[in-house]
Amino acid sequence: MAFGQLGSDAAAVMDLCLSSELREAPCTPDGCLEPPVEARSLQEDGTSGPPGDSNKIEPSLHSLQKFVPTDYASYTQERYLFAGTKIVIQESIESYGAVVWPGATALCQYLEEHTEELNLQDAKVLEIGAGPGLVSIVASILGAQVTATDLPDVLGNLQYNLLKNTLKRAAHLPEVRELVWGESLEQHFPKSTFYYDYVLASDVVYHHYFLDKLLTTMAYLCQPGTVLLWANKFRFSTDYEFLDKFKQVFDTTLLAEFPESSVKIFKGILKWD
């Protein structure tokens, strides 16, 4: 099976859930779904259950793991190939924040194809809504100094994937930080201390109640010189409504479009009065 195919299948399952359930019941950015019974799969070592078990983590990785992965009933090991590197992501369809979505793979492809143009080597990068971490992993392998952020219950699996795929592979080991959109931004990310060359976001816009807080967070994290790269699969009318608001706050350029997956990638530069 080709690298990335398993991840595409997992995202397809979750897309069906978004299309059917979220139209009726919006959820938090990390809402949960009950997986089908057949979703339980074997890990690479042939065992089932979360690979976060301390008996199965390499000693060097275990010592760096500060967050405990959520104990989902089922995990799968999905394989991707970016930047000439085989990447294995621990995913679970029990959480929207534990699946690699189409926008993430599209953004990884864009980063890979435009590495020199973007000058990612040693660039300071923050990812919003990093989920299982594929985009942050690829940015790290390409040389960036990455901070991957998400909600508290996502951080364990996120950090596990980051460490597993970047330890001894990346010049800069990525950092994992909690970021709740629109809350305590100045306290946790003071502008005087934190500056980012790039803010990355993929598939953070869908049918949920926190779009205004997301836009506030995007704008807050961008300072003069910061470039925001946002990739998203457009599913609902609310996605396009968010794009209209985004264009009011950011000078916006459409960088790439993937018709087969309905994903668009935008560059945003914060407008300054």
C-alpha positions in Angstrom: 0.0 0.0 0.0 1.3 3.4 -0.9 2.5 5.8 1.8 -0.3 8.2 2.8 -3.1 6.0 1.6 -4.1 4.7 5.0 -4.2 8.3 6.3 -6.5 9.3 3.4 -8.9 6.5 4.3 -9.1 7.6 7.9 -9.8 11.1 6.9 -12.4 10.0 4.5 -14.3 8.2 7.3 -14.2 11.3 9.4 -15.3 13.4 6.5 -18.4 11.3 6.3 -19.0 12.0 10.0 -18.6 15.7 9.4 -20.9 15.8 6.5 -23.7 13.9 8.3 -23.4 14.7 12.0 -21.9 18.1 12.2 -24.6 19.7 10.1 -27.0 18.9 13.0 -24.7 19.2 16.0 -21.7 21.4 15.9 -18.9 20.4 18.2 -15.7 21.6 19.8 -12.5 21.5 17.6 -11.7 18.2 19.3 -15.1 16.5 19.4 -15.2 12.8 19.6 -17.0 10.0 17.6 -17.5 6.4 18.5 -15.4 4.3 16.0 -16.8 1.2 14.3 -15.8 -2.1 15.9 -13.6 -3.0 12.9 -11.6 0.2 13.4 -9.3 -1.5 16.0 -6.0 -2.3 14.3 -2.6 -3.7 15.0 0.4 -1.5 15.6 3.7 -2.0 13.8 4.8 -4.5 16.4 1.6 -6.5 16.1 0.0 -5.3 19.4 -3.2 -3.5 19.9 -4.0 -0.5 22.0 -2.1 2.8 22.4 1.6 2.7 21.5 2.1 5.3 24.2 2.6 2.4 26.6 5.9 3.0 28.4 7.0 -0.6 27.6 6.9 0.1 23.9 8.4 3.5 23.7 12.1 3.8 23.0 14.0 5.0 26.2 15.1 8.3 24.7 11.6 9.1 23.4 10.0 8.1 26.7 12.3 10.4 28.7 11.1 13.4 26.6 7.4 12.5 26.6 5.8 15.1 29.0 2.2 14.5 28.0 0.4 11.2 28.3 -1.4 10.0 25.1 -5.2 9.7 25.4 -6.1 6.0 25.9 -8.4 5.6 22.9 -9.8 2.1 22.3 -8.2 1.9 18.9 -5.2 3.3 17.1 -3.8 2.9 13.6 -0.3 3.5 12.3 -0.6 5.5 9.2 2.3 6.0 6.8 3.3 9.0 4.8 6.3 10.0 2.7 7.4 13.7 2.7 10.8 15.3 2.3 12.3 12.0 1.4 11.4 10.6 4.8 9.0 7.8 5.8 6.7 9.2 8.5 4.5 7.0 10.7 1.6 8.7 12.5 -0.4 7.2 15.3 -4.0 8.1 14.6 -7.5 7.3 16.0 -10.8 8.0 14.4 -12.2 8.5 17.9 -11.2 12.1 17.9 -11.1 14.8 15.2 -7.8 15.9 16.7 -6.2 12.5 16.2 -6.7 12.2 12.4 -4.6 13.6 9.5 -7.0 15.6 7.4 -6.7 16.4 3.6 -5.6 20.0 4.3 -2.6 18.7 6.3 -1.3 16.5 3.5 -1.8 19.3 1.0 0.1 21.7 3.2 2.9 19.2 3.7 3.2 18.8 -0.1 3.3 22.6 -0.5 6.1 22.9 2.2 8.1 20.2 0.5 7.8 21.7 -2.9 8.6 25.3 -1.8 11.2 24.7 0.9 13.8 27.0 -0.6 11.4 29.7 -1.5 9.9 29.7 2.0 13.4 29.6 3.5 12.3 27.2 6.2 15.8 26.4 7.5 15.9 27.7 11.1 12.7 29.6 10.6 10.5 29.9 13.7 7.2 28.2 13.0 4.0 27.7 15.0 1.2 25.4 14.0 -2.3 26.0 15.2 -4.5 22.9 15.7 -1.6 20.5 15.0 -3.7 17.4 15.7 -1.5 14.3 15.3 1.4 16.4 14.1 2.1 15.6 10.4 2.6 19.2 9.3 4.8 20.0 12.3 6.9 16.9 11.6 7.4 17.8 8.0 8.3 21.4 8.8 10.8 20.1 11.4 12.4 17.7 9.0 12.7 20.6 6.5 14.8 22.5 9.1 12.3 24.8 10.9 12.1 25.4 14.6 8.6 24.3 15.3 6.1 24.9 18.1 3.1 22.5 17.7 -0.1 23.6 19.5 -3.5 22.1 20.2 -6.0 21.4 22.9 -4.9 19.7 26.1 -6.3 16.2 25.4 -4.6 16.2 22.0 -1.1 17.0 23.2 0.0 13.5 24.4 -0.6 11.8 21.0 0.8 14.9 19.2 4.0 14.8 21.2 4.4 11.1 20.8 4.2 11.4 17.0 6.6 14.4 16.9 9.2 12.7 19.0 8.9 9.4 17.2 9.4 11.0 13.8 11.9 13.9 14.5 14.2 12.5 17.1 17.7 12.3 15.5 16.1 13.3 12.2 15.5 17.1 12.6 18.0 19.8 13.5 15.5 21.3 16.0 13.3 19.1 18.2 9.8 20.5 18.0 8.1 21.9 21.0 4.6 21.1 22.1 2.4 23.7 23.8 -1.3 24.0 24.8 -3.2 26.6 22.9 -6.9 27.2 23.4 -8.1 29.6 20.7 -8.8 33.1 21.9 -7.9 32.3 25.5 -5.0 33.8 27.6 -3.0 34.5 24.4 -1.0 37.3 25.9 -0.3 35.3 29.0 0.9 32.2 27.2 2.3 33.7 24.1 3.5 37.3 24.9 4.4 39.2 21.8 7.5 40.5 23.5 8.8 37.0 23.8 7.3 35.0 20.9 7.8 35.8 17.3 7.1 33.5 14.4 8.2 33.6 10.8 5.3 31.3 9.8 2.0 30.4 11.4 0.6 27.2 9.9 -2.9 25.9 10.0 -4.7 23.0 8.2 -8.3 22.0 8.3 -9.0 24.1 11.4 -12.1 25.5 9.8 -15.2 23.3 9.8 -18.6 23.3 11.4 -17.8 24.4 15.0 -18.6 27.3 17.3 -15.1 28.7 17.6 -14.4 30.3 14.3 -14.3 33.9 15.6 -11.8 32.8 18.3 -9.8 31.0 15.7 -9.5 34.2 13.6 -8.6 36.2 16.7 -5.8 33.7 17.5 -4.5 33.8 13.9 -4.3 37.6 14.0 -2.7 37.7 17.4 0.1 35.3 16.5 1.0 37.3 13.4 3.4 40.2 13.8 5.1 42.3 11.1 7.0 39.8 8.8 4.9 36.8 9.8 3.4 34.8 7.0 0.3 32.6 7.7 -0.2 29.5 5.6 -3.7 28.1 5.9 -4.8 24.9 4.1 -8.4 23.8 4.3 -10.9 21.5 2.7 -14.0 23.5 1.9 -17.1 21.5 3.0 -19.7 23.9 4.2 -21.0 27.4 3.5 -19.6 28.5 6.9 -16.1 27.7 5.6 -16.5 30.3 2.8 -18.0 32.7 5.4 -14.9 32.3 7.4 -12.8 33.0 4.3 -14.6 36.3 3.8 -13.8 37.3 7.3 -10.2 36.1 6.9 -9.8 38.4 3.9 -11.0 41.4 6.0 -8.1 40.8 8.4 -5.4 39.4 6.1 -4.1 40.4 2.7 -4.9 37.1 1.1 -3.3 35.1 -1.8 -4.5 31.8 -3.1 -1.3 29.8 -3.4 -2.6 26.4 -4.5 -5.8 24.5 -5.1 -6.5 20.7 -5.1 -9.8 20.2 -6.9 -9.8 16.4 -6.2 -9.9 17.0 -2.5 -11.5 20.5 -2.4 -8.5 21.8 -0.6 -7.2 25.4 -1.0 -4.0 26.8 0.4 -3.9 30.6 1.3 -1.2 32.9 2.3 -2.2 35.6 4.7 -0.3 38.7 5.8 -2.0 40.6 8.6 -3.3 44.0 7.6 -1.9 46.9 9.7 -3.6 50.2 10.2 
